[in-house]
Amino acid sequence: MLPIVHLDLRALITAGQKAVRATEHRGSPETIATVDRALSDLPVTVMDDQAERLLHDALRALALAEDAEEWALLEDAERGVSMLLHEPDGATLQHPAVRAVATLAVRASIVHGEAIGGSAERAAWERAYLLGLEALRATTGAIYGEASGRELDRRVTEFFTAVRRAVPYAALMATRFALVEAARAYELPVIGMRQPLPTNSRWQWARRVADAVFLFEVVPPLVEGHPYGSVAVQRTTRDGESGPVRYIPLGADEGRRRAVTEAQYRI
């Protein structure tokens, strides 16, 4: 049985992971602040230099995400679209919804351009930008009577959700690294969260378990002979040695396929 101090530390790590999942589900200054508090609760007196450095890196990234200007732009866009949905009569292209949605989409484009090429964060902002174009098209379409209120609501919801995911994306990546290193420094069993990988990699996400990293890729149906698709998994060790690639068939199990879809959504 683990000593009581280890049990307390494990609870702190678990609290951090729970806060990360809540922010993945709905990013906001409030959920990011919860992640910040969870990391701030981690004692540094029993950390080594590497774990402490990654912890401070994550805290800085979280502070930037919490104070990001996109939150105010998002609030303006949500308010403008709500006005348009409730009072569509007489709206023109000068409506606040058009300006606010366009401004947020442009901001997503700018941040996408500033992000590192091939990074998962860049892909998150690209997704937000492209959905922003669709949302803007639906907004103007609603004014001209070419799009229904339901279509507008769907498009802007997708856009706003993508922005909520993109703003804290880099900070959550840094947080996952910090939690793994904290657990290692505390001499706890290391079970990392899903960590997205660069878009130019074959692998879509990774998980650290003990001293190994497991790489994952969702393989489409009929590839590798599995009619419902499969998940490719490869184990790599700290010294860079890789094991064979194994394919886990998804089969007709709705629950397993839903879990894989959820994993892809979260990254």
C-alpha positions in Angstrom: 0.0 0.0 0.0 1.3 3.5 -0.8 2.3 5.7 2.1 -0.3 8.3 3.0 1.8 11.1 1.6 1.7 9.4 -1.8 -2.0 9.0 -1.5 -2.4 12.7 -0.9 -0.1 13.5 -3.9 -2.1 11.2 -6.1 -5.3 13.0 -5.2 -3.6 16.3 -6.3 -2.6 14.8 -9.6 -6.1 13.4 -10.1 -7.6 16.8 -9.3 -5.4 18.4 -12.0 -6.5 15.7 -14.6 -10.1 16.3 -13.7 -9.7 20.1 -14.2 -8.0 19.5 -17.6 -11.0 17.3 -18.7 -13.4 20.0 -17.6 -11.6 22.5 -19.7 -11.4 20.2 -22.7 -15.2 19.9 -22.4 -15.8 23.6 -22.2 -12.9 26.0 -22.2 -13.5 29.3 -20.4 -11.5 31.6 -18.1 -13.3 29.9 -15.2 -12.3 26.3 -16.1 -8.8 27.4 -16.9 -8.5 29.1 -13.5 -9.5 25.7 -12.0 -6.6 24.1 -13.8 -4.3 26.8 -12.5 -5.4 26.3 -8.9 -4.9 22.5 -9.2 -1.3 23.0 -10.5 -0.6 25.6 -7.8 -1.6 23.1 -5.2 1.2 20.7 -6.3 4.1 20.9 -3.7 7.4 21.8 -5.4 9.5 20.9 -2.3 9.5 17.2 -3.4 10.0 17.9 -7.1 13.2 17.8 -9.1 14.3 20.6 -11.4 12.7 19.2 -14.5 9.3 18.7 -12.9 9.4 22.2 -11.4 10.4 23.8 -14.7 7.5 22.2 -16.5 5.1 23.1 -13.8 6.1 26.8 -14.1 5.9 26.6 -17.9 2.3 25.3 -17.6 1.3 28.0 -15.1 2.6 30.7 -17.4 0.7 29.2 -20.3 -2.5 28.9 -18.3 -2.2 32.6 -17.2 -1.9 33.6 -20.9 -4.9 31.5 -21.8 -7.0 32.8 -19.0 -6.3 36.4 -20.0 -6.6 35.8 -23.7 -8.4 38.6 -25.7 -10.4 35.9 -27.6 -12.7 35.5 -24.5 -14.0 39.1 -24.9 -14.4 38.6 -28.7 -16.3 35.4 -28.1 -18.6 37.1 -25.6 -19.3 39.8 -28.1 -20.1 37.2 -30.8 -22.3 35.2 -28.5 -24.2 38.3 -27.5 -24.6 39.5 -31.1 -25.9 36.2 -32.4 -28.3 35.9 -29.5 -29.8 39.3 -30.5 -30.1 38.2 -34.1 -31.8 34.9 -33.2 -34.3 36.6 -30.9 -35.0 39.7 -33.1 -34.2 38.8 -36.8 -36.7 41.2 -38.4 -35.0 44.2 -40.0 -31.5 43.0 -39.5 -28.9 44.2 -42.0 -25.2 43.5 -42.6 -24.4 46.2 -40.0 -25.9 44.0 -37.3 -23.6 43.5 -34.3 -23.7 39.7 -34.9 -22.0 40.1 -38.4 -19.2 42.3 -37.1 -18.6 40.2 -34.0 -18.5 36.8 -35.8 -16.3 38.2 -38.5 -13.9 39.7 -35.9 -13.6 36.5 -34.0 -13.0 34.5 -37.3 -10.3 36.9 -38.3 -8.7 36.6 -34.9 -8.7 32.8 -35.2 -7.0 33.2 -38.6 -4.3 35.5 -37.1 -3.5 33.1 -34.2 -3.5 30.2 -36.6 -0.9 32.0 -38.7 1.2 32.7 -35.6 1.2 29.1 -34.4 4.0 26.6 -35.2 3.4 24.9 -38.5 2.4 21.3 -38.1 1.6 21.7 -34.4 -1.6 20.4 -32.9 -2.3 23.9 -31.6 -2.1 25.3 -35.2 -4.6 22.6 -36.3 -7.0 23.6 -33.5 -6.9 27.3 -34.6 -7.3 26.3 -38.3 -10.4 24.3 -37.3 -11.8 27.3 -35.5 -11.0 29.7 -38.4 -12.7 27.4 -41.0 -15.8 27.0 -38.8 -15.7 30.7 -38.3 -16.1 31.2 -42.1 -19.1 28.8 -42.0 -20.6 30.7 -39.1 -20.2 34.0 -40.8 -21.8 32.6 -44.0 -24.8 31.4 -41.8 -25.0 34.7 -40.1 -25.3 36.7 -43.3 -27.5 34.0 -44.7 -29.9 34.4 -41.8 -30.1 38.1 -42.5 -30.9 37.5 -46.2 -33.4 34.7 -45.4 -31.1 32.1 -47.0 -30.4 30.3 -43.7 -32.7 29.3 -40.9 -32.3 30.2 -37.3 -31.6 26.5 -36.6 -28.8 26.5 -39.2 -27.3 29.7 -37.7 -27.5 28.3 -34.2 -25.7 25.1 -35.3 -23.0 26.8 -37.2 -22.1 29.4 -34.5 -22.2 26.7 -31.8 -19.6 24.7 -33.7 -17.5 27.8 -34.2 -17.7 29.0 -30.6 -16.9 25.5 -29.3 -13.9 25.3 -31.5 -12.6 28.7 -30.2 -13.2 27.5 -26.6 -11.0 24.5 -27.4 -8.3 26.4 -29.3 -7.7 29.2 -26.7 -6.4 26.8 -23.9 -5.0 24.2 -26.3 -1.3 24.9 -25.8 -1.8 25.5 -22.0 -3.5 22.1 -21.6 -0.7 20.4 -23.5 1.8 22.0 -21.1 -0.3 21.0 -18.2 -0.5 17.4 -19.2 3.3 17.3 -19.5 3.6 18.9 -16.0 1.3 16.4 -14.4 3.2 13.5 -15.8 6.5 14.9 -14.6 5.0 15.8 -11.2 3.8 12.2 -10.8 7.2 10.9 -11.8 9.0 13.2 -9.3 6.6 12.2 -6.6 7.5 8.5 -7.3 3.9 7.8 -8.1 2.7 5.4 -10.9 2.7 7.5 -14.0 -0.4 7.3 -16.1 -0.5 10.3 -18.4 -3.5 11.8 -20.2 -4.0 11.7 -24.0 -1.5 14.1 -25.6 -2.0 15.3 -29.2 0.9 14.9 -31.6 2.0 17.1 -34.5 -0.2 16.9 -37.6 2.7 15.7 -39.7 3.1 12.6 -37.6 1.5 9.3 -38.4 0.4 9.0 -34.8 -2.6 11.1 -33.5 -2.0 11.0 -29.8 0.2 9.5 -27.1 0.0 8.4 -23.5 2.8 8.1 -21.1 2.5 5.0 -18.9 5.4 4.4 -16.4 8.6 4.7 -18.4 7.0 4.0 -21.8 5.0 6.1 -24.3 2.2 4.5 -26.2 1.4 6.0 -29.6 -2.1 5.7 -31.1 -3.6 6.1 -34.6 -7.2 5.5 -35.7 -7.2 3.3 -38.9 -10.1 3.6 -41.3 -12.5 0.7 -42.0 -11.2 -2.1 -44.3 -7.6 -1.0 -43.9 -5.5 -3.7 -42.3 -8.4 -6.1 -43.0 -10.7 -4.8 -40.2 -14.2 -4.0 -41.6 -15.0 -1.5 -38.8 -11.6 0.0 -38.5 -9.0 -0.4 -35.8 -6.7 1.5 -33.5 -2.9 1.1 -34.2 -0.8 1.1 -31.1 3.0 1.1 -30.7 5.0 1.1 -27.5 8.2 3.1 -27.3 10.7 3.2 -24.5 12.6 6.2 -23.0 15.7 5.2 -24.9 13.8 5.4 -28.2 13.3 1.6 -28.9 9.9 0.9 -30.5 7.9 -2.3 -30.3 5.8 -3.8 -33.1 2.7 -2.0 -34.2 -0.4 -3.8 -33.0 -3.9 -3.3 -34.4 -6.9 -3.4 -32.1 -10.1 -4.1 -34.2 -13.1 -1.8 -33.3 -15.7 -4.4 -34.4 -19.4 -3.6 -34.2 -19.2 -2.6 -30.5 -20.8 0.9 -30.5 -19.3 1.7 -27.1 -15.7 1.1 -28.2 -16.2 3.1 -31.4 -17.8 5.9 -29.4 -14.8 5.9 -27.0 -12.4 6.2 -30.0 -14.5 9.1 -31.5 -14.4 10.8 -28.1 -10.6 10.4 -27.9 -10.3 12.0 -31.4 -12.6 14.8 -30.4 -10.6 15.6 -27.2 -7.4 16.0 -29.1 
